[in-house]
Amino acid sequence: TKPETKRRMRGALEAVIPAGAPGDFNQAMMELGAMVCLPNGAPRCGACPAGGFCRARREERTGQLPVKTAQKARRTERRTVYLIFYGDTVALRRRPGRGLLAGLWEYPNQPGGGLEPLTQWGIIPRSVEPVGVGKHVFSHIEWHMHALLAETADDTLPDGWVWADGRELEEVYAIPNAFQAFSDTVSA
């Protein structure tokens, strides 16, 4: 990942990439990496058209080259998911337009827990009870979730939030798989 190494590699590639078909060259390199060099398995050097000039093969270092950067440790986040019901509808909010699950609808949730977020959102529940746990693993973060089911007698929601019934959950609002662990509770 050193800048000097990147410059050297770019220069070497510019010398061999066909000027009229750089996309074809790039596609061929990706296929070579996926089907011959195999990112998660033993390379198939005997089937490699680049074997005659492959440095890793020549130096018997196919398990070491190319050098891969170490993967970052995945961060764990504890979250509370609030399944807020008004009659046969559940509250949904849209995630911000940037970042994780950008722009998707979700059950309101917060890092940590407690009933304070309900109050901050202006929701006064008639009842609250724990209803389950879930876990979802993203590439860089792991959510450990527990859900609280809150029933409210008032249909007031924060701006931008919506009430969705079962049909709307199937046809209008696609809920991310991260919340799959709570789908049975919501549909019950």
C-alpha positions in Angstrom: 0.0 0.0 0.0 3.0 2.3 -0.1 2.7 5.2 -2.5 6.0 4.3 -4.2 4.8 0.8 -4.8 1.5 2.0 -6.2 3.3 4.3 -8.6 5.6 1.5 -9.8 2.7 -0.8 -10.3 0.7 1.8 -12.2 3.7 2.4 -14.5 4.1 -1.3 -15.2 0.4 -1.7 -15.9 0.2 1.3 -18.2 2.9 -0.3 -20.4 0.7 -3.4 -21.0 -2.9 -2.2 -20.9 -4.2 -2.0 -24.5 -5.1 1.6 -25.2 -8.2 0.7 -27.2 -9.6 -1.8 -24.6 -8.6 -1.0 -21.0 -12.0 -2.2 -19.8 -11.5 -5.7 -21.4 -8.0 -5.8 -19.7 -9.4 -4.9 -16.3 -12.3 -7.5 -16.7 -9.7 -10.2 -17.6 -7.6 -9.4 -14.6 -10.7 -9.5 -12.3 -11.7 -12.9 -13.7 -8.1 -14.2 -13.4 -8.1 -13.2 -9.7 -11.6 -14.7 -9.1 -11.3 -17.9 -11.1 -7.6 -18.8 -11.0 -5.8 -17.0 -8.2 -8.8 -17.7 -5.9 -9.0 -15.2 -3.1 -10.2 -17.7 -0.5 -8.6 -20.9 -1.7 -5.5 -22.5 -3.2 -4.6 -20.9 -6.5 -5.0 -23.0 -9.7 -1.5 -22.1 -11.1 -1.6 -25.0 -13.6 -4.6 -23.3 -15.4 -3.1 -19.8 -15.3 -2.3 -18.1 -18.6 0.0 -15.7 -16.7 2.1 -18.5 -15.3 5.1 -17.6 -17.4 5.5 -14.2 -15.9 3.9 -14.6 -12.5 6.3 -13.5 -9.8 4.5 -15.4 -7.0 4.7 -18.6 -9.0 8.3 -18.0 -10.1 9.3 -17.4 -6.4 7.0 -20.2 -5.1 5.2 -17.6 -2.9 1.6 -18.0 -4.2 0.3 -18.1 -0.6 2.1 -14.8 0.2 1.6 -12.6 -2.9 -0.1 -10.3 -3.3 0.3 -8.9 0.2 -3.1 -8.3 1.7 -3.8 -5.6 4.2 -4.9 -6.8 7.6 -8.7 -6.7 8.0 -9.9 -4.2 10.6 -11.5 -5.6 13.7 -15.3 -5.5 13.6 -16.9 -3.1 16.0 -19.7 -4.4 18.2 -22.7 -2.2 19.0 -25.5 -2.9 21.4 -28.8 -1.5 20.2 -32.4 -1.4 21.3 -35.0 -1.8 18.6 -38.4 -0.2 19.5 -41.4 -2.0 18.0 -44.0 0.8 18.5 -47.6 -0.2 17.7 -50.7 1.8 17.3 -53.5 -0.7 16.7 -52.5 -2.9 13.8 -49.7 -0.6 12.6 -46.0 -0.3 13.5 -43.9 2.8 13.5 -41.2 3.1 10.8 -38.6 5.8 10.2 -36.3 6.4 7.3 -32.5 6.1 7.9 -30.3 9.1 6.8 -29.4 9.3 3.2 -25.7 8.5 3.9 -24.0 5.8 5.8 -25.1 2.3 6.9 -28.4 1.2 5.3 -28.7 4.7 3.8 -32.3 5.8 3.0 -34.0 2.5 4.0 -37.0 2.2 6.3 -36.4 0.7 9.7 -38.0 0.1 13.1 -36.7 2.9 15.3 -33.6 1.9 17.2 -30.8 3.5 19.2 -27.4 2.4 20.6 -27.8 1.5 24.2 -31.3 1.1 25.6 -33.9 2.3 28.0 -37.2 4.1 27.7 -35.7 7.6 27.3 -35.8 7.5 23.4 -39.5 7.0 23.5 -40.0 10.1 25.6 -37.6 12.0 23.4 -39.6 11.0 20.3 -42.8 12.2 22.0 -44.2 8.7 22.3 -46.1 7.8 25.5 -46.5 4.1 25.7 -49.4 2.4 27.4 -47.2 -0.7 27.9 -43.7 -1.8 27.2 -42.3 -5.3 27.2 -39.1 -7.0 26.0 -39.8 -9.3 23.1 -36.6 -10.8 21.8 -33.0 -10.4 20.7 -31.3 -10.4 17.3 -27.9 -10.1 15.8 -26.7 -8.8 12.5 -23.2 -8.8 11.1 -22.1 -6.1 8.6 -18.6 -6.1 7.2 -17.3 -3.6 9.8 -19.8 -3.6 12.5 -21.9 -6.1 14.4 -25.3 -5.2 15.9 -26.4 -7.0 19.1 -30.0 -6.0 19.4 -32.8 -6.5 21.9 -36.3 -5.3 21.1 -38.9 -3.6 23.2 -42.6 -3.8 22.1 -44.4 -0.5 23.0 -48.1 0.0 22.5 -49.4 3.5 22.3 -52.9 5.0 22.3 -51.8 8.1 20.4 -51.0 8.0 16.7 -48.6 11.0 16.9 -45.1 10.3 15.5 -42.0 12.4 14.9 -41.8 14.2 11.5 -41.0 11.8 8.7 -42.0 8.7 10.5 -45.0 6.6 9.2 -47.4 4.0 10.5 -47.3 0.8 8.4 -49.8 -2.1 8.4 -49.0 -5.7 7.4 -49.8 -5.1 3.7 -47.7 -2.0 3.5 -44.7 -3.8 5.1 -45.0 -6.4 2.3 -45.7 -4.0 -0.6 -44.4 -0.5 0.3 -41.7 -0.5 3.0 -38.9 -3.0 2.6 -37.3 -3.5 6.0 -33.6 -4.4 5.9 -32.6 -8.0 6.8 -30.8 -6.6 9.9 -34.2 -6.5 11.6 -35.2 -10.0 10.4 -35.1 -11.4 14.0 -38.2 -9.2 14.8 -40.4 -9.9 11.8 -42.4 -12.6 13.5 -43.2 -10.3 16.4 -44.3 -7.5 14.0 -46.5 -9.8 11.9 -48.1 -11.5 14.9 
